[in-house]
Amino acid sequence: MSFQAIDQLTQDATFGGRVRACAVQQAETFQNDQRPSFVSAANDILKGGSDVVSALIRISAAGPGFADTAGDPPDQAKILDPDILASVQANFPTVAALFYDDEGNPK
């Protein structure tokens, strides 16, 4: 893994679009969650909130094995959709906590 590969994945429009599509799909589920921060983050994503989605893209690009899987130079197509889904699901709590408090209010 290189930091350059992570940055290249972060900047890759197709990779970003795939993570964004996954985030929207997951937001439709998290929108009905019992945790207010999750609901607020989900609503933000569904409204097109770019900061929350950008955080998910950056964190996913730096995820374990993503840069290695993508290769050098990175080819985002080598990263499978189930891996992106797992990354978005695993990082949703972290991203929700970055932007919203436990009551769902923006930080």
N, CA, C and O atoms as a GROMACS GRO file, in nm:
protein
  428
    1MET      N    1   0.085  -0.118   0.000
    1MET     CA    2   0.000   0.000   0.000
    1MET      C    3   0.089   0.123   0.000
    1MET      O    4   0.186   0.131   0.075
    2SER      N    5   0.055   0.219  -0.084
    2SER     CA    6   0.126   0.346  -0.082
    2SER      C    7   0.024   0.457  -0.060
    2SER      O    8  -0.094   0.446  -0.096
    3PHE      N    9   0.073   0.564  -0.001
    3PHE     CA   10  -0.015   0.679   0.018
    3PHE      C   11  -0.055   0.739  -0.117
    3PHE      O   12  -0.163   0.795  -0.131
    4GLN      N   13   0.033   0.727  -0.214
    4GLN     CA   14   0.001   0.775  -0.348
    4GLN      C   15  -0.118   0.697  -0.405
    4GLN      O   16  -0.208   0.755  -0.465
    5ALA      N   17  -0.117   0.565  -0.387
    5ALA     CA   18  -0.228   0.483  -0.437
    5ALA      C   19  -0.359   0.519  -0.367
    5ALA      O   20  -0.464   0.525  -0.430
    6ILE      N   21  -0.350   0.543  -0.237
    6ILE     CA   22  -0.471   0.585  -0.162
    6ILE      C   23  -0.524   0.716  -0.217
    6ILE      O   24  -0.644   0.731  -0.240
    7ASP      N   25  -0.433   0.812  -0.238
    7ASP     CA   26  -0.475   0.941  -0.290
    7ASP      C   27  -0.534   0.927  -0.430
    7ASP      O   28  -0.635   0.990  -0.462
    8GLN      N   29  -0.473   0.843  -0.513
    8GLN     CA   30  -0.525   0.823  -0.648
    8GLN      C   31  -0.664   0.761  -0.646
    8GLN      O   32  -0.750   0.797  -0.726
    9LEU      N   33  -0.686   0.668  -0.555
    9LEU     CA   34  -0.822   0.611  -0.540
    9LEU      C   35  -0.920   0.718  -0.494
    9LEU      O   36  -1.032   0.727  -0.544
   10THR      N   37  -0.876   0.800  -0.398
   10THR     CA   38  -0.962   0.907  -0.347
   10THR      C   39  -1.004   1.002  -0.459
   10THR      O   40  -1.118   1.048  -0.462
   11GLN      N   41  -0.913   1.029  -0.550
   11GLN     CA   42  -0.939   1.123  -0.659
   11GLN      C   43  -1.007   1.058  -0.781
   11GLN      O   44  -1.052   1.128  -0.871
   12ASP      N   45  -1.015   0.926  -0.782
   12ASP     CA   46  -1.073   0.854  -0.896
   12ASP      C   47  -1.225   0.875  -0.898
   12ASP      O   48  -1.295   0.833  -0.806
   13ALA      N   49  -1.274   0.939  -1.003
   13ALA     CA   50  -1.417   0.972  -1.011
   13ALA      C   51  -1.505   0.847  -1.012
   13ALA      O   52  -1.613   0.848  -0.952
   14THR      N   53  -1.461   0.742  -1.077
   14THR     CA   54  -1.542   0.621  -1.083
   14THR      C   55  -1.548   0.554  -0.946
   14THR      O   56  -1.655   0.511  -0.903
   15PHE      N   57  -1.434   0.545  -0.878
   15PHE     CA   58  -1.433   0.489  -0.743
   15PHE      C   59  -1.523   0.572  -0.652
   15PHE      O   60  -1.604   0.518  -0.576
   16GLY      N   61  -1.510   0.705  -0.660
   16GLY     CA   62  -1.594   0.792  -0.579
   16GLY      C   63  -1.741   0.772  -0.608
   16GLY      O   64  -1.823   0.772  -0.516
   17GLY      N   65  -1.775   0.755  -0.734
   17GLY     CA   66  -1.914   0.731  -0.770
   17GLY      C   67  -1.967   0.600  -0.715
   17GLY      O   68  -2.082   0.591  -0.674
   18ARG      N   69  -1.882   0.499  -0.715
   18ARG     CA   70  -1.924   0.368  -0.661
   18ARG      C   71  -1.947   0.377  -0.511
   18ARG      O   72  -2.044   0.323  -0.459
   19VAL      N   73  -1.858   0.446  -0.440
   19VAL     CA   74  -1.875   0.462  -0.295
   19VAL      C   75  -1.999   0.548  -0.268
   19VAL      O   76  -2.076   0.517  -0.177
   20ARG      N   77  -2.018   0.654  -0.346
   20ARG     CA   78  -2.136   0.740  -0.328
   20ARG      C   79  -2.264   0.660  -0.351
   20ARG      O   80  -2.359   0.674  -0.273
   21ALA      N   81  -2.270   0.578  -0.456
   21ALA     CA   82  -2.389   0.497  -0.482
   21ALA      C   83  -2.416   0.401  -0.366
   21ALA      O   84  -2.530   0.383  -0.326
   22CYS      N   85  -2.310   0.341  -0.314
   22CYS     CA   86  -2.325   0.251  -0.200
   22CYS      C   87  -2.374   0.328  -0.077
   22CYS      O   88  -2.460   0.280  -0.004
   23ALA      N   89  -2.318   0.447  -0.056
   23ALA     CA   90  -2.359   0.528   0.060
   23ALA      C   91  -2.506   0.565   0.052
   23ALA      O   92  -2.577   0.563   0.153
   24VAL      N   93  -2.553   0.598  -0.067
   24VAL     CA   94  -2.695   0.631  -0.084
   24VAL      C   95  -2.781   0.509  -0.055
   24VAL      O   96  -2.883   0.519   0.014
   25GLN      N   97  -2.740   0.396  -0.107
   25GLN     CA   98  -2.816   0.272  -0.083
   25GLN      C   99  -2.821   0.241   0.067
   25GLN      O  100  -2.926   0.204   0.119
   26GLN      N  101  -2.709   0.256   0.135
   26GLN     CA  102  -2.705   0.228   0.279
   26GLN      C  103  -2.780   0.334   0.358
   26GLN      O  104  -2.839   0.304   0.461
   27ALA      N  105  -2.777   0.458   0.312
   27ALA     CA  106  -2.848   0.566   0.380
   27ALA      C  107  -2.998   0.539   0.383
   27ALA      O  108  -3.067   0.578   0.478
   28GLU      N  109  -3.049   0.474   0.281
   28GLU     CA  110  -3.190   0.440   0.280
   28GLU      C  111  -3.226   0.346   0.395
   28GLU      O  112  -3.339   0.348   0.443
   29THR      N  113  -3.131   0.265   0.439
   29THR     CA  114  -3.151   0.178   0.555
   29THR      C  115  -3.127   0.255   0.685
   29THR      O  116  -3.209   0.250   0.777
   30PHE      N  117  -3.014   0.326   0.690
   30PHE     CA  118  -2.978   0.398   0.814
   30PHE      C  119  -3.073   0.514   0.844
   30PHE      O  120  -3.075   0.564   0.956
   31GLN      N  121  -3.150   0.557   0.745
   31GLN     CA  122  -3.246   0.664   0.767
   31GLN      C  123  -3.349   0.626   0.873
   31GLN      O  124  -3.407   0.713   0.937
   32ASN      N  125  -3.371   0.496   0.891
   32ASN     CA  126  -3.469   0.447   0.989
   32ASN      C  127  -3.402   0.389   1.113
   32ASN      O  128  -3.466   0.315   1.188
   33ASP      N  129  -3.276   0.420   1.134
   33ASP     CA  130  -3.200   0.369   1.247
   33ASP      C  131  -3.248   0.436   1.377
   33ASP      O  132  -3.309   0.543   1.374
   34GLN      N  133  -3.220   0.372   1.488
   34GLN     CA  134  -3.258   0.428   1.619
   34GLN      C  135  -3.154   0.526   1.673
   34GLN      O  136  -3.180   0.595   1.772
   35ARG      N  137  -3.038   0.533   1.609
   35ARG     CA  138  -2.932   0.625   1.653
   35ARG      C  139  -2.944   0.756   1.576
   35ARG      O  140  -2.930   0.758   1.454
   36PRO      N  141  -2.971   0.865   1.648
   36PRO     CA  142  -2.992   0.994   1.580
   36PRO      C  143  -2.877   1.039   1.491
   36PRO      O  144  -2.900   1.100   1.387
   37SER      N  145  -2.753   1.012   1.530
   37SER     CA  146  -2.641   1.054   1.446
   37SER      C  147  -2.642   0.980   1.312
   37SER      O  148  -2.608   1.037   1.209
   38PHE      N  149  -2.682   0.853   1.315
   38PHE     CA  150  -2.692   0.774   1.191
   38PHE      C  151  -2.802   0.831   1.102
   38PHE      O  152  -2.785   0.844   0.981
   39VAL      N  153  -2.916   0.864   1.162
   39VAL     CA  154  -3.028   0.919   1.087
   39VAL      C  155  -2.989   1.051   1.022
   39VAL      O  156  -3.019   1.075   0.905
   40SER      N  157  -2.922   1.137   1.098
   40SER     CA  158  -2.880   1.265   1.043
   40SER      C  159  -2.780   1.248   0.929
   40SER      O  160  -2.791   1.315   0.826
   41ALA      N  161  -2.683   1.159   0.946
   41ALA     CA  162  -2.586   1.134   0.839
   41ALA      C  163  -2.656   1.076   0.717
   41ALA      O  164  -2.627   1.116   0.604
   42ALA      N  165  -2.748   0.984   0.738
   42ALA     CA  166  -2.822   0.923   0.627
   42ALA      C  167  -2.902   1.029   0.552
   42ALA      O  168  -2.902   1.032   0.429
   43ASN      N  169  -2.972   1.114   0.626
   43ASN     CA  170  -3.050   1.220   0.562
   43ASN      C  171  -2.960   1.315   0.484
   43ASN      O  172  -2.996   1.359   0.375
   44ASP      N  173  -2.844   1.346   0.539
   44ASP     CA  174  -2.748   1.432   0.471
   44ASP      C  175  -2.706   1.370   0.338
   44ASP      O  176  -2.702   1.437   0.235
   45ILE      N  177  -2.673   1.241   0.341
   45ILE     CA  178  -2.634   1.171   0.218
   45ILE      C  179  -2.747   1.173   0.117
   45ILE      O  180  -2.724   1.200  -0.001
   46LEU      N  181  -2.868   1.143   0.161
   46LEU     CA  182  -2.981   1.138   0.069
   46LEU      C  183  -3.014   1.275   0.009
   46LEU      O  184  -3.068   1.283  -0.101
   47LYS      N  185  -2.980   1.382   0.081
   47LYS     CA  186  -3.000   1.518   0.030
   47LYS      C  187  -2.886   1.563  -0.060
   47LYS      O  188  -2.890   1.672  -0.117
   48GLY      N  189  -2.784   1.479  -0.073
   48GLY     CA  190  -2.670   1.514  -0.158
   48GLY      C  191  -2.556   1.578  -0.083
   48GLY      O  192  -2.470   1.642  -0.144
   49GLY      N  193  -2.553   1.561   0.048
   49GLY     CA  194  -2.446   1.618   0.129
   49GLY      C  195  -2.310   1.566   0.090
   49GLY      O  196  -2.279   1.448   0.109
   50SER      N  197  -2.229   1.654   0.036
   50SER     CA  198  -2.101   1.608  -0.018
   50SER      C  199  -1.995   1.585   0.089
   50SER      O  200  -1.906   1.503   0.068
   51ASP      N  201  -2.002   1.654   0.203
   51ASP     CA  202  -1.899   1.636   0.305
   51ASP      C  203  -1.902   1.496   0.364
   51ASP      O  204  -1.797   1.434   0.382
   52VAL      N  205  -2.020   1.445   0.395
   52VAL     CA  206  -2.032   1.311   0.452
   52VAL      C  207  -1.988   1.206   0.351
   52VAL      O  208  -1.917   1.112   0.385
   53VAL      N  209  -2.031   1.222   0.226
   53VAL     CA  210  -1.992   1.128   0.122
   53VAL      C  211  -1.842   1.135   0.096
   53VAL      O  212  -1.776   1.032   0.079
   54SER      N  213  -1.786   1.255   0.094
   54SER     CA  214  -1.641   1.270   0.073
   54SER      C  215  -1.563   1.200   0.182
   54SER      O  216  -1.459   1.139   0.155
   55ALA      N  217  -1.611   1.209   0.305
   55ALA     CA  218  -1.544   1.140   0.416
   55ALA      C  219  -1.548   0.989   0.394
   55ALA      O  220  -1.448   0.920   0.416
   56LEU      N  221  -1.661   0.937   0.351
   56LEU     CA  222  -1.671   0.793   0.324
   56LEU      C  223  -1.578   0.751   0.210
   56LEU      O  224  -1.518   0.644   0.215
   57ILE      N  225  -1.566   0.834   0.109
   57ILE     CA  226  -1.476   0.802  -0.002
   57ILE      C  227  -1.331   0.800   0.047
   57ILE      O  228  -1.257   0.706   0.017
   58ARG      N  229  -1.290   0.903   0.123
   58ARG     CA  230  -1.152   0.908   0.172
   58ARG      C  231  -1.120   0.791   0.263
   58ARG      O  232  -1.014   0.730   0.250
   59ILE      N  233  -1.211   0.760   0.354
   59ILE     CA  234  -1.187   0.651   0.448
   59ILE      C  235  -1.187   0.516   0.376
   59ILE      O  236  -1.106   0.429   0.407
   60SER      N  237  -1.275   0.501   0.279
   60SER     CA  238  -1.278   0.376   0.203
   60SER      C  239  -1.150   0.357   0.122
   60SER      O  240  -1.095   0.247   0.118
   61ALA      N  241  -1.102   0.463   0.059
   61ALA     CA  242  -0.979   0.454  -0.021
   61ALA      C  243  -0.861   0.411   0.065
   61ALA      O  244  -0.771   0.342   0.018
   62ALA      N  245  -0.863   0.452   0.191
   62ALA     CA  246  -0.754   0.416   0.283
   62ALA      C  247  -0.780   0.285   0.356
   62ALA      O  248  -0.700   0.242   0.439
   63GLY      N  249  -0.891   0.220   0.324
   63GLY     CA  250  -0.930   0.097   0.392
   63GLY      C  251  -0.830  -0.015   0.373
   63GLY      O  252  -0.754  -0.016   0.277
   64PRO      N  253  -0.832  -0.108   0.465
   64PRO     CA  254  -0.738  -0.219   0.459
   64PRO      C  255  -0.746  -0.295   0.326
   64PRO      O  256  -0.851  -0.347   0.288
   65GLY      N  257  -0.635  -0.299   0.257
   65GLY     CA  258  -0.625  -0.377   0.135
   65GLY      C  259  -0.674  -0.310   0.008
   65GLY      O  260  -0.648  -0.361  -0.101
   66PHE      N  261  -0.744  -0.198   0.017
   66PHE     CA  262  -0.799  -0.137  -0.103
   66PHE      C  263  -0.688  -0.095  -0.200
   66PHE      O  264  -0.694  -0.128  -0.318
   67ALA      N  265  -0.588  -0.023  -0.151
   67ALA     CA  266  -0.481   0.022  -0.239
   67ALA      C  267  -0.403  -0.097  -0.294
   67ALA      O  268  -0.364  -0.097  -0.411
   68ASP      N  269  -0.380  -0.197  -0.211
   68ASP     CA  270  -0.309  -0.317  -0.258
   68ASP      C  271  -0.389  -0.389  -0.366
   68ASP      O  272  -0.334  -0.433  -0.466
   69THR      N  273  -0.518  -0.401  -0.344
   69THR     CA  274  -0.605  -0.468  -0.441
   69THR      C  275  -0.609  -0.391  -0.573
   69THR      O  276  -0.607  -0.451  -0.680
   70ALA      N  277  -0.613  -0.259  -0.565
   70ALA     CA  278  -0.622  -0.176  -0.685
   70ALA      C  279  -0.495  -0.182  -0.768
   70ALA      O  280  -0.498  -0.160  -0.889
   71GLY      N  281  -0.382  -0.210  -0.704
   71GLY     CA  282  -0.255  -0.223  -0.776
   71GLY      C  283  -0.185  -0.091  -0.798
   71GLY      O  284  -0.226   0.013  -0.747
   72ASP      N  285  -0.077  -0.098  -0.877
   72ASP     CA  286   0.004   0.019  -0.904
   72ASP      C  287   0.034   0.022  -1.053
   72ASP      O  288   0.110  -0.064  -1.098
   73PRO      N  289  -0.019   0.112  -1.131
   73PRO     CA  290  -0.108   0.220  -1.087
   73PRO      C  291  -0.245   0.164  -1.049
   73PRO      O  292  -0.286   0.059  -1.099
   74PRO      N  293  -0.316   0.235  -0.961
   74PRO     CA  294  -0.444   0.183  -0.912
   74PRO      C  295  -0.549   0.168  -1.021
   74PRO      O  296  -0.566   0.256  -1.107
   75ASP      N  297  -0.618   0.057  -1.017
   75ASP     CA  298  -0.731   0.030  -1.105
   75ASP      C  299  -0.850   0.002  -1.014
   75ASP      O  300  -0.863  -0.108  -0.960
   76GLN      N  301  -0.935   0.100  -0.996
   76GLN     CA  302  -1.046   0.088  -0.903
   76GLN      C  303  -1.138  -0.028  -0.936
   76GLN      O  304  -1.207  -0.079  -0.848
   77ALA      N  305  -1.141  -0.071  -1.060
   77ALA     CA  306  -1.229  -0.182  -1.101
   77ALA      C  307  -1.192  -0.313  -1.033
   77ALA      O  308  -1.273  -0.406  -1.029
   78LYS      N  309  -1.070  -0.322  -0.981
   78LYS     CA  310  -1.028  -0.443  -0.912
   78LYS      C  311  -1.088  -0.454  -0.772
   78LYS      O  312  -1.086  -0.561  -0.711
   79ILE      N  313  -1.142  -0.344  -0.721
   79ILE     CA  314  -1.207  -0.345  -0.589
   79ILE      C  315  -1.352  -0.386  -0.610
   79ILE      O  316  -1.426  -0.320  -0.684
   80LEU      N  317  -1.392  -0.492  -0.546
   80LEU     CA  318  -1.525  -0.549  -0.566
   80LEU      C  319  -1.632  -0.473  -0.489
   80LEU      O  320  -1.606  -0.416  -0.383
   81ASP      N  321  -1.753  -0.472  -0.544
   81ASP     CA  322  -1.866  -0.406  -0.478
   81ASP      C  323  -1.889  -0.455  -0.335
   81ASP      O  324  -1.914  -0.373  -0.247
   82PRO      N  325  -1.881  -0.586  -0.308
   82PRO     CA  326  -1.901  -0.630  -0.170
   82PRO      C  327  -1.797  -0.570  -0.073
   82PRO      O  328  -1.826  -0.549   0.045
   83ASP      N  329  -1.676  -0.542  -0.122
   83ASP     CA  330  -1.575  -0.479  -0.038
   83ASP      C  331  -1.609  -0.333  -0.010
   83ASP      O  332  -1.588  -0.284   0.101
   84ILE      N  333  -1.661  -0.264  -0.111
   84ILE     CA  334  -1.705  -0.126  -0.090
   84ILE      C  335  -1.821  -0.124   0.008
   84ILE      O  336  -1.825  -0.039   0.097
   85LEU      N  337  -1.916  -0.214  -0.008
   85LEU     CA  338  -2.030  -0.223   0.084
   85LEU      C  339  -1.981  -0.245   0.227
   85LEU      O  340  -2.027  -0.177   0.319
   86ALA      N  341  -1.890  -0.338   0.245
   86ALA     CA  342  -1.838  -0.366   0.380
   86ALA      C  343  -1.769  -0.243   0.438
   86ALA      O  344  -1.782  -0.215   0.557
   87SER      N  345  -1.697  -0.171   0.355
   87SER     CA  346  -1.628  -0.051   0.402
   87SER      C  347  -1.727   0.057   0.445
   87SER      O  348  -1.713   0.116   0.552
   88VAL      N  349  -1.827   0.083   0.362
   88VAL     CA  350  -1.927   0.186   0.395
   88VAL      C  351  -2.002   0.147   0.522
   88VAL      O  352  -2.024   0.232   0.609
   89GLN      N  353  -2.042   0.022   0.534
   89GLN     CA  354  -2.113  -0.022   0.654
   89GLN      C  355  -2.025  -0.009   0.778
   89GLN      O  356  -2.071   0.036   0.883
   90ALA      N  357  -1.900  -0.049   0.767
   90ALA     CA  358  -1.810  -0.044   0.883
   90ALA      C  359  -1.776   0.098   0.922
   90ALA      O  360  -1.755   0.126   1.040
   91ASN      N  361  -1.769   0.189   0.826
   91ASN     CA  362  -1.726   0.326   0.854
   91ASN      C  363  -1.840   0.423   0.876
   91ASN      O  364  -1.816   0.539   0.912
   92PHE      N  365  -1.964   0.380   0.856
   92PHE     CA  366  -2.078   0.469   0.875
   92PHE      C  367  -2.082   0.524   1.017
   92PHE      O  368  -2.107   0.644   1.033
   93PRO      N  369  -2.060   0.444   1.121
   93PRO     CA  370  -2.062   0.500   1.257
   93PRO      C  371  -1.954   0.606   1.278
   93PRO      O  372  -1.979   0.708   1.344
   94THR      N  373  -1.836   0.584   1.224
   94THR     CA  374  -1.728   0.680   1.239
   94THR      C  375  -1.762   0.812   1.171
   94THR      O  376  -1.744   0.919   1.228
   95VAL      N  377  -1.813   0.802   1.050
   95VAL     CA  378  -1.846   0.923   0.974
   95VAL      C  379  -1.965   0.995   1.039
   95VAL      O  380  -1.965   1.118   1.048
   96ALA      N  381  -2.065   0.922   1.083
   96ALA     CA  382  -2.178   0.985   1.151
   96ALA      C  383  -2.130   1.062   1.274
   96ALA      O  384  -2.177   1.173   1.300
   97ALA      N  385  -2.038   1.004   1.348
   97ALA     CA  386  -1.986   1.069   1.469
   97ALA      C  387  -1.898   1.190   1.437
   97ALA      O  388  -1.884   1.280   1.519
   98LEU      N  389  -1.839   1.192   1.319
   98LEU     CA  390  -1.758   1.308   1.279
   98LEU      C  391  -1.844   1.432   1.258
   98LEU      O  392  -1.802   1.544   1.286
   99PHE      N  393  -1.966   1.411   1.208
   99PHE     CA  394  -2.049   1.523   1.168
   99PHE      C  395  -2.166   1.552   1.262
   99PHE      O  396  -2.220   1.663   1.261
  100TYR      N  397  -2.206   1.453   1.344
  100TYR     CA  398  -2.326   1.470   1.427
  100TYR      C  399  -2.302   1.419   1.568
  100TYR      O  400  -2.230   1.322   1.590
  101ASP      N  401  -2.366   1.487   1.665
  101ASP     CA  402  -2.355   1.439   1.804
  101ASP      C  403  -2.457   1.328   1.828
  101ASP      O  404  -2.529   1.288   1.737
  102ASP      N  405  -2.462   1.281   1.952
  102ASP     CA  406  -2.550   1.167   1.984
  102ASP      C  407  -2.698   1.198   1.969
  102ASP      O  408  -2.780   1.106   1.961
  103GLU      N  409  -2.733   1.327   1.966
  103GLU     CA  410  -2.873   1.365   1.945
  103GLU      C  411  -2.904   1.393   1.798
  103GLU      O  412  -3.017   1.426   1.762
  104GLY      N  413  -2.801   1.380   1.714
  104GLY     CA  414  -2.821   1.403   1.571
  104GLY      C  415  -2.800   1.546   1.527
  104GLY      O  416  -2.829   1.582   1.413
  105ASN      N  417  -2.748   1.629   1.619
  105ASN     CA  418  -2.723   1.769   1.585
  105ASN      C  419  -2.587   1.783   1.517
  105ASN      O  420  -2.492   1.712   1.551
  106PRO      N  421  -2.578   1.874   1.419
  106PRO     CA  422  -2.448   1.893   1.354
  106PRO      C  423  -2.343   1.938   1.453
  106PRO      O  424  -2.371   2.013   1.547
  107LYS      N  425  -2.222   1.892   1.430
  107LYS     CA  426  -2.110   1.935   1.516
  107LYS      C  427  -2.050   2.062   1.460
  107LYS      O  428  -1.954   2.115   1.517
   0.00000   0.00000   0.00000
